[in-house]
Amino acid sequence: MASGIEGYSLATMRTEDGLTICVPSSLVREAEDDREATRKLGYVARAAAVFRADRLVVFPDREGDGRRGGEYVRTVLGYAATPPELRKDLWGQRDELRYVGVLPPLRVPWRTGSTPSGGESKTQGLVTEVGPEGRVRVNSPLREHPISLLVPSGMEVEQGERVTIRVSSREPVRARIAGKPEEGFQVVAADLSEALAGDGVAVATSRHGESLSVSRLGDLVSDARKAGGYTVVFGAPERGLPEMLGLSPDRIRAAVADGRSVEPDPGFDLWLNTIPAQASEVVRTEEALFATLGSLTLTE
């Protein structure tokens, strides 16, 4: 993924650690209109691209959802994460995508097209349905309607994920799923507990968590390197993670002060305040993404 920083090559910025970002379905609950909601989601997609996220998980916050819930958020983010030349074929025309013209470019070096040998070509598809017997239905530029493809042995896919397709013939269509795209990030829907079940240090972001310091950051970066990266979870405007999980701020602060786990615990390793000198009463989620990931992705 492109670093977004002039003067640094892709190889220079690449790390072996993974990054999963989790945002709630209520992320754009306070947006005045669909244009502003789309713009806000564009900043979230930019953060995922800049900091080399592998996955962007949208988890349900049904009590906080407004008119634009999880389907809206997943659709706009998924569209933003798709190579520009494939967006029309993979997504078609949807009401949620009315204002995608305001999305900022991600500047990710997508790679599609023919191989240097002129043999098989490569494109991407969007999984629209996971069926039985290891088959999925995929939207692709190969046909107007989704095509049925076999998932390779040992590979797991979810609805909404992009897959890499190797094409040996377009007429008639002969194609196979070759894996998942190496560039960019995937957008998927999952419960929070499911998202936290993987590897990496699981971080809950909250102004009521442990204040991030220079010395603490060093230990945290080392822990993440050993664990395989991070899963970082963010709240929504005027509805942070404590409220979503039914936790009082006092309980979180007390547990952090005593070095205890916050209960009930869906699977976090720590609660972290990544903007300890916060002067504004409210930090927007897209602002918190850049502030948090800018610190946590520093190298040792």
Contacts in CASP RR format, 6 or more apart in sequence:
PFRMAT RR
TARGET T0000
AUTHOR 0000-0000-0000
METHOD contacts of the structure
MODEL  1
MASGIEGYSLATMRTEDGLTICVPSSLVREAEDDREATRKLGYVARAAAV
FRADRLVVFPDREGDGRRGGEYVRTVLGYAATPPELRKDLWGQRDELRYV
GVLPPLRVPWRTGSTPSGGESKTQGLVTEVGPEGRVRVNSPLREHPISLL
VPSGMEVEQGERVTIRVSSREPVRARIAGKPEEGFQVVAADLSEALAGDG
VAVATSRHGESLSVSRLGDLVSDARKAGGYTVVFGAPERGLPEMLGLSPD
RIRAAVADGRSVEPDPGFDLWLNTIPAQASEVVRTEEALFATLGSLTLTE
1 10 0 8 1.000
1 49 0 8 1.000
1 52 0 8 1.000
1 108 0 8 1.000
1 109 0 8 1.000
1 183 0 8 1.000
1 184 0 8 1.000
1 185 0 8 1.000
2 10 0 8 1.000
2 49 0 8 1.000
2 106 0 8 1.000
2 107 0 8 1.000
2 108 0 8 1.000
2 109 0 8 1.000
3 10 0 8 1.000
3 12 0 8 1.000
3 13 0 8 1.000
3 50 0 8 1.000
3 52 0 8 1.000
4 50 0 8 1.000
4 107 0 8 1.000
5 13 0 8 1.000
10 109 0 8 1.000
13 52 0 8 1.000
14 52 0 8 1.000
15 52 0 8 1.000
15 299 0 8 1.000
16 228 0 8 1.000
17 224 0 8 1.000
17 225 0 8 1.000
17 228 0 8 1.000
17 229 0 8 1.000
17 230 0 8 1.000
18 52 0 8 1.000
18 54 0 8 1.000
18 200 0 8 1.000
18 228 0 8 1.000
18 229 0 8 1.000
18 230 0 8 1.000
19 51 0 8 1.000
19 52 0 8 1.000
19 53 0 8 1.000
19 54 0 8 1.000
19 229 0 8 1.000
19 230 0 8 1.000
19 232 0 8 1.000
19 293 0 8 1.000
19 297 0 8 1.000
20 53 0 8 1.000
20 54 0 8 1.000
20 55 0 8 1.000
20 56 0 8 1.000
20 57 0 8 1.000
20 195 0 8 1.000
20 230 0 8 1.000
20 231 0 8 1.000
20 232 0 8 1.000
21 47 0 8 1.000
21 48 0 8 1.000
21 53 0 8 1.000
21 55 0 8 1.000
21 56 0 8 1.000
21 57 0 8 1.000
21 232 0 8 1.000
21 234 0 8 1.000
21 289 0 8 1.000
21 293 0 8 1.000
22 56 0 8 1.000
22 57 0 8 1.000
22 58 0 8 1.000
22 59 0 8 1.000
22 192 0 8 1.000
22 195 0 8 1.000
22 196 0 8 1.000
22 231 0 8 1.000
22 232 0 8 1.000
22 233 0 8 1.000
22 234 0 8 1.000
23 44 0 8 1.000
23 56 0 8 1.000
23 57 0 8 1.000
23 58 0 8 1.000
23 59 0 8 1.000
23 73 0 8 1.000
23 234 0 8 1.000
23 235 0 8 1.000
23 236 0 8 1.000
23 285 0 8 1.000
24 58 0 8 1.000
24 59 0 8 1.000
24 60 0 8 1.000
24 61 0 8 1.000
24 64 0 8 1.000
24 234 0 8 1.000
24 235 0 8 1.000
24 236 0 8 1.000
24 239 0 8 1.000
24 244 0 8 1.000
25 58 0 8 1.000
25 59 0 8 1.000
25 60 0 8 1.000
25 61 0 8 1.000
25 62 0 8 1.000
25 64 0 8 1.000
25 65 0 8 1.000
25 69 0 8 1.000
25 70 0 8 1.000
25 73 0 8 1.000
26 61 0 8 1.000
26 64 0 8 1.000
26 65 0 8 1.000
26 66 0 8 1.000
26 69 0 8 1.000
26 236 0 8 1.000
26 239 0 8 1.000
27 40 0 8 1.000
27 41 0 8 1.000
27 44 0 8 1.000
27 58 0 8 1.000
27 73 0 8 1.000
27 235 0 8 1.000
27 236 0 8 1.000
27 237 0 8 1.000
27 285 0 8 1.000
28 36 0 8 1.000
28 37 0 8 1.000
28 40 0 8 1.000
28 41 0 8 1.000
28 68 0 8 1.000
28 69 0 8 1.000
28 72 0 8 1.000
28 73 0 8 1.000
29 64 0 8 1.000
29 65 0 8 1.000
29 66 0 8 1.000
29 68 0 8 1.000
29 69 0 8 1.000
29 236 0 8 1.000
29 237 0 8 1.000
29 238 0 8 1.000
29 239 0 8 1.000
30 237 0 8 1.000
30 238 0 8 1.000
31 37 0 8 1.000
31 40 0 8 1.000
31 68 0 8 1.000
34 68 0 8 1.000
34 96 0 8 1.000
34 98 0 8 1.000
34 99 0 8 1.000
35 99 0 8 1.000
35 102 0 8 1.000
37 68 0 8 1.000
37 72 0 8 1.000
37 76 0 8 1.000
38 76 0 8 1.000
38 98 0 8 1.000
38 99 0 8 1.000
38 100 0 8 1.000
38 101 0 8 1.000
38 102 0 8 1.000
38 103 0 8 1.000
39 99 0 8 1.000
39 102 0 8 1.000
39 103 0 8 1.000
40 284 0 8 1.000
40 285 0 8 1.000
40 286 0 8 1.000
41 73 0 8 1.000
41 76 0 8 1.000
41 77 0 8 1.000
41 80 0 8 1.000
41 103 0 8 1.000
42 76 0 8 1.000
42 77 0 8 1.000
42 80 0 8 1.000
42 102 0 8 1.000
42 103 0 8 1.000
42 104 0 8 1.000
42 286 0 8 1.000
43 104 0 8 1.000
43 286 0 8 1.000
43 289 0 8 1.000
44 56 0 8 1.000
44 77 0 8 1.000
44 285 0 8 1.000
44 286 0 8 1.000
44 289 0 8 1.000
45 56 0 8 1.000
45 77 0 8 1.000
45 78 0 8 1.000
45 80 0 8 1.000
45 81 0 8 1.000
45 103 0 8 1.000
45 104 0 8 1.000
45 106 0 8 1.000
46 104 0 8 1.000
46 106 0 8 1.000
47 53 0 8 1.000
47 286 0 8 1.000
47 289 0 8 1.000
47 290 0 8 1.000
47 293 0 8 1.000
48 56 0 8 1.000
48 81 0 8 1.000
48 185 0 8 1.000
49 106 0 8 1.000
49 107 0 8 1.000
49 108 0 8 1.000
49 184 0 8 1.000
49 185 0 8 1.000
50 290 0 8 1.000
50 293 0 8 1.000
51 293 0 8 1.000
51 294 0 8 1.000
51 297 0 8 1.000
52 297 0 8 1.000
53 184 0 8 1.000
53 185 0 8 1.000
54 185 0 8 1.000
54 186 0 8 1.000
55 185 0 8 1.000
55 186 0 8 1.000
55 187 0 8 1.000
55 188 0 8 1.000
56 77 0 8 1.000
56 81 0 8 1.000
56 185 0 8 1.000
56 186 0 8 1.000
56 187 0 8 1.000
56 188 0 8 1.000
57 188 0 8 1.000
57 189 0 8 1.000
57 190 0 8 1.000
57 195 0 8 1.000
58 70 0 8 1.000
58 73 0 8 1.000
58 74 0 8 1.000
58 77 0 8 1.000
58 187 0 8 1.000
58 188 0 8 1.000
58 189 0 8 1.000
58 190 0 8 1.000
59 189 0 8 1.000
59 190 0 8 1.000
59 191 0 8 1.000
59 192 0 8 1.000
59 195 0 8 1.000
59 233 0 8 1.000
60 70 0 8 1.000
60 189 0 8 1.000
60 191 0 8 1.000
61 235 0 8 1.000
61 236 0 8 1.000
61 239 0 8 1.000
61 244 0 8 1.000
63 244 0 8 1.000
64 236 0 8 1.000
64 239 0 8 1.000
64 244 0 8 1.000
68 96 0 8 1.000
70 189 0 8 1.000
71 96 0 8 1.000
72 96 0 8 1.000
74 160 0 8 1.000
74 187 0 8 1.000
74 188 0 8 1.000
74 189 0 8 1.000
75 91 0 8 1.000
75 94 0 8 1.000
75 96 0 8 1.000
75 97 0 8 1.000
76 96 0 8 1.000
76 97 0 8 1.000
76 100 0 8 1.000
76 103 0 8 1.000
77 187 0 8 1.000
78 91 0 8 1.000
78 160 0 8 1.000
78 187 0 8 1.000
79 87 0 8 1.000
79 91 0 8 1.000
79 97 0 8 1.000
79 100 0 8 1.000
79 103 0 8 1.000
80 100 0 8 1.000
80 103 0 8 1.000
80 106 0 8 1.000
81 106 0 8 1.000
81 162 0 8 1.000
81 184 0 8 1.000
81 185 0 8 1.000
81 186 0 8 1.000
81 187 0 8 1.000
82 90 0 8 1.000
82 91 0 8 1.000
82 124 0 8 1.000
82 126 0 8 1.000
82 162 0 8 1.000
83 108 0 8 1.000
83 110 0 8 1.000
83 112 0 8 1.000
83 124 0 8 1.000
84 105 0 8 1.000
84 110 0 8 1.000
85 110 0 8 1.000
85 112 0 8 1.000
86 112 0 8 1.000
86 123 0 8 1.000
86 124 0 8 1.000
86 125 0 8 1.000
86 141 0 8 1.000
87 100 0 8 1.000
89 139 0 8 1.000
89 140 0 8 1.000
89 141 0 8 1.000
90 124 0 8 1.000
90 125 0 8 1.000
90 126 0 8 1.000
90 139 0 8 1.000
90 140 0 8 1.000
90 141 0 8 1.000
90 162 0 8 1.000
91 97 0 8 1.000
91 126 0 8 1.000
91 139 0 8 1.000
106 184 0 8 1.000
108 183 0 8 1.000
108 184 0 8 1.000
109 183 0 8 1.000
110 181 0 8 1.000
110 183 0 8 1.000
110 184 0 8 1.000
111 122 0 8 1.000
111 182 0 8 1.000
111 183 0 8 1.000
112 121 0 8 1.000
112 122 0 8 1.000
112 123 0 8 1.000
112 124 0 8 1.000
113 121 0 8 1.000
113 122 0 8 1.000
113 123 0 8 1.000
114 120 0 8 1.000
114 121 0 8 1.000
114 122 0 8 1.000
115 121 0 8 1.000
115 122 0 8 1.000
119 168 0 8 1.000
120 166 0 8 1.000
120 167 0 8 1.000
120 168 0 8 1.000
121 166 0 8 1.000
121 167 0 8 1.000
122 164 0 8 1.000
122 165 0 8 1.000
122 166 0 8 1.000
122 167 0 8 1.000
122 178 0 8 1.000
123 140 0 8 1.000
123 141 0 8 1.000
123 142 0 8 1.000
123 164 0 8 1.000
123 165 0 8 1.000
123 167 0 8 1.000
124 140 0 8 1.000
124 162 0 8 1.000
124 163 0 8 1.000
124 164 0 8 1.000
124 165 0 8 1.000
124 181 0 8 1.000
125 138 0 8 1.000
125 139 0 8 1.000
125 140 0 8 1.000
125 162 0 8 1.000
125 163 0 8 1.000
125 164 0 8 1.000
125 165 0 8 1.000
126 138 0 8 1.000
126 139 0 8 1.000
126 140 0 8 1.000
126 160 0 8 1.000
126 161 0 8 1.000
126 162 0 8 1.000
126 163 0 8 1.000
127 136 0 8 1.000
127 137 0 8 1.000
127 138 0 8 1.000
127 157 0 8 1.000
127 158 0 8 1.000
127 159 0 8 1.000
127 160 0 8 1.000
127 161 0 8 1.000
127 162 0 8 1.000
127 163 0 8 1.000
128 136 0 8 1.000
128 137 0 8 1.000
128 138 0 8 1.000
128 139 0 8 1.000
128 146 0 8 1.000
128 159 0 8 1.000
128 160 0 8 1.000
129 136 0 8 1.000
129 137 0 8 1.000
129 146 0 8 1.000
129 159 0 8 1.000
130 136 0 8 1.000
130 157 0 8 1.000
130 158 0 8 1.000
130 159 0 8 1.000
131 137 0 8 1.000
134 150 0 8 1.000
134 151 0 8 1.000
135 148 0 8 1.000
135 149 0 8 1.000
135 150 0 8 1.000
135 151 0 8 1.000
136 148 0 8 1.000
136 149 0 8 1.000
136 151 0 8 1.000
136 157 0 8 1.000
136 163 0 8 1.000
136 177 0 8 1.000
137 146 0 8 1.000
137 147 0 8 1.000
137 148 0 8 1.000
137 149 0 8 1.000
138 146 0 8 1.000
138 147 0 8 1.000
138 148 0 8 1.000
138 149 0 8 1.000
138 163 0 8 1.000
138 165 0 8 1.000
138 177 0 8 1.000
139 146 0 8 1.000
140 146 0 8 1.000
140 147 0 8 1.000
140 165 0 8 1.000
140 175 0 8 1.000
142 165 0 8 1.000
142 167 0 8 1.000
142 170 0 8 1.000
142 173 0 8 1.000
142 175 0 8 1.000
143 173 0 8 1.000
147 173 0 8 1.000
147 175 0 8 1.000
149 165 0 8 1.000
149 175 0 8 1.000
149 176 0 8 1.000
149 177 0 8 1.000
150 176 0 8 1.000
150 177 0 8 1.000
151 157 0 8 1.000
151 177 0 8 1.000
152 176 0 8 1.000
152 177 0 8 1.000
152 178 0 8 1.000
152 179 0 8 1.000
155 177 0 8 1.000
155 179 0 8 1.000
155 180 0 8 1.000
157 163 0 8 1.000
157 177 0 8 1.000
157 180 0 8 1.000
158 188 0 8 1.000
158 189 0 8 1.000
158 190 0 8 1.000
159 188 0 8 1.000
159 189 0 8 1.000
160 186 0 8 1.000
160 187 0 8 1.000
160 188 0 8 1.000
160 189 0 8 1.000
161 180 0 8 1.000
161 186 0 8 1.000
161 187 0 8 1.000
161 188 0 8 1.000
162 180 0 8 1.000
162 181 0 8 1.000
162 186 0 8 1.000
163 177 0 8 1.000
163 178 0 8 1.000
163 179 0 8 1.000
163 180 0 8 1.000
163 181 0 8 1.000
164 177 0 8 1.000
164 178 0 8 1.000
164 179 0 8 1.000
164 180 0 8 1.000
164 181 0 8 1.000
164 182 0 8 1.000
165 175 0 8 1.000
165 176 0 8 1.000
165 177 0 8 1.000
165 178 0 8 1.000
166 175 0 8 1.000
166 176 0 8 1.000
166 177 0 8 1.000
166 178 0 8 1.000
167 173 0 8 1.000
167 174 0 8 1.000
167 175 0 8 1.000
168 174 0 8 1.000
168 175 0 8 1.000
168 176 0 8 1.000
169 175 0 8 1.000
180 186 0 8 1.000
192 233 0 8 1.000
192 266 0 8 1.000
193 266 0 8 1.000
193 267 0 8 1.000
195 231 0 8 1.000
195 233 0 8 1.000
196 202 0 8 1.000
196 231 0 8 1.000
196 233 0 8 1.000
196 266 0 8 1.000
196 267 0 8 1.000
196 268 0 8 1.000
198 231 0 8 1.000
199 227 0 8 1.000
199 228 0 8 1.000
199 229 0 8 1.000
200 224 0 8 1.000
200 227 0 8 1.000
200 228 0 8 1.000
200 229 0 8 1.000
200 230 0 8 1.000
200 231 0 8 1.000
201 220 0 8 1.000
201 223 0 8 1.000
201 224 0 8 1.000
201 227 0 8 1.000
201 229 0 8 1.000
201 230 0 8 1.000
201 231 0 8 1.000
201 269 0 8 1.000
201 270 0 8 1.000
202 230 0 8 1.000
202 231 0 8 1.000
202 233 0 8 1.000
202 267 0 8 1.000
202 268 0 8 1.000
202 269 0 8 1.000
202 270 0 8 1.000
203 230 0 8 1.000
203 231 0 8 1.000
203 232 0 8 1.000
203 233 0 8 1.000
203 268 0 8 1.000
203 269 0 8 1.000
203 270 0 8 1.000
203 271 0 8 1.000
203 272 0 8 1.000
203 292 0 8 1.000
203 296 0 8 1.000
204 233 0 8 1.000
204 241 0 8 1.000
204 262 0 8 1.000
204 268 0 8 1.000
204 270 0 8 1.000
204 271 0 8 1.000
204 272 0 8 1.000
205 232 0 8 1.000
205 233 0 8 1.000
205 234 0 8 1.000
205 235 0 8 1.000
205 241 0 8 1.000
205 271 0 8 1.000
205 272 0 8 1.000
205 273 0 8 1.000
205 274 0 8 1.000
205 288 0 8 1.000
205 292 0 8 1.000
206 240 0 8 1.000
206 241 0 8 1.000
206 242 0 8 1.000
206 252 0 8 1.000
206 271 0 8 1.000
206 272 0 8 1.000
206 273 0 8 1.000
207 273 0 8 1.000
207 275 0 8 1.000
207 278 0 8 1.000
207 283 0 8 1.000
208 242 0 8 1.000
208 249 0 8 1.000
208 252 0 8 1.000
208 253 0 8 1.000
208 256 0 8 1.000
208 271 0 8 1.000
208 273 0 8 1.000
209 252 0 8 1.000
209 253 0 8 1.000
209 256 0 8 1.000
209 271 0 8 1.000
209 272 0 8 1.000
209 273 0 8 1.000
210 216 0 8 1.000
210 256 0 8 1.000
210 270 0 8 1.000
210 271 0 8 1.000
210 272 0 8 1.000
210 273 0 8 1.000
211 273 0 8 1.000
211 276 0 8 1.000
212 220 0 8 1.000
212 272 0 8 1.000
212 273 0 8 1.000
212 274 0 8 1.000
212 276 0 8 1.000
212 295 0 8 1.000
213 276 0 8 1.000
217 295 0 8 1.000
217 296 0 8 1.000
217 298 0 8 1.000
218 300 0 8 1.000
220 296 0 8 1.000
221 296 0 8 1.000
221 298 0 8 1.000
221 299 0 8 1.000
221 300 0 8 1.000
222 300 0 8 1.000
224 230 0 8 1.000
224 296 0 8 1.000
225 300 0 8 1.000
230 296 0 8 1.000
232 292 0 8 1.000
232 293 0 8 1.000
232 296 0 8 1.000
233 241 0 8 1.000
233 268 0 8 1.000
234 241 0 8 1.000
234 285 0 8 1.000
234 288 0 8 1.000
234 289 0 8 1.000
234 292 0 8 1.000
235 241 0 8 1.000
235 244 0 8 1.000
235 285 0 8 1.000
236 244 0 8 1.000
236 285 0 8 1.000
237 282 0 8 1.000
237 284 0 8 1.000
237 285 0 8 1.000
238 282 0 8 1.000
241 247 0 8 1.000
242 248 0 8 1.000
242 249 0 8 1.000
242 252 0 8 1.000
245 264 0 8 1.000
245 266 0 8 1.000
247 262 0 8 1.000
247 264 0 8 1.000
251 262 0 8 1.000
251 263 0 8 1.000
252 262 0 8 1.000
252 271 0 8 1.000
255 261 0 8 1.000
255 262 0 8 1.000
255 263 0 8 1.000
255 271 0 8 1.000
256 262 0 8 1.000
256 271 0 8 1.000
261 268 0 8 1.000
262 268 0 8 1.000
262 271 0 8 1.000
272 292 0 8 1.000
274 288 0 8 1.000
274 291 0 8 1.000
274 292 0 8 1.000
274 295 0 8 1.000
274 296 0 8 1.000
275 283 0 8 1.000
275 288 0 8 1.000
275 291 0 8 1.000
275 292 0 8 1.000
283 291 0 8 1.000
END
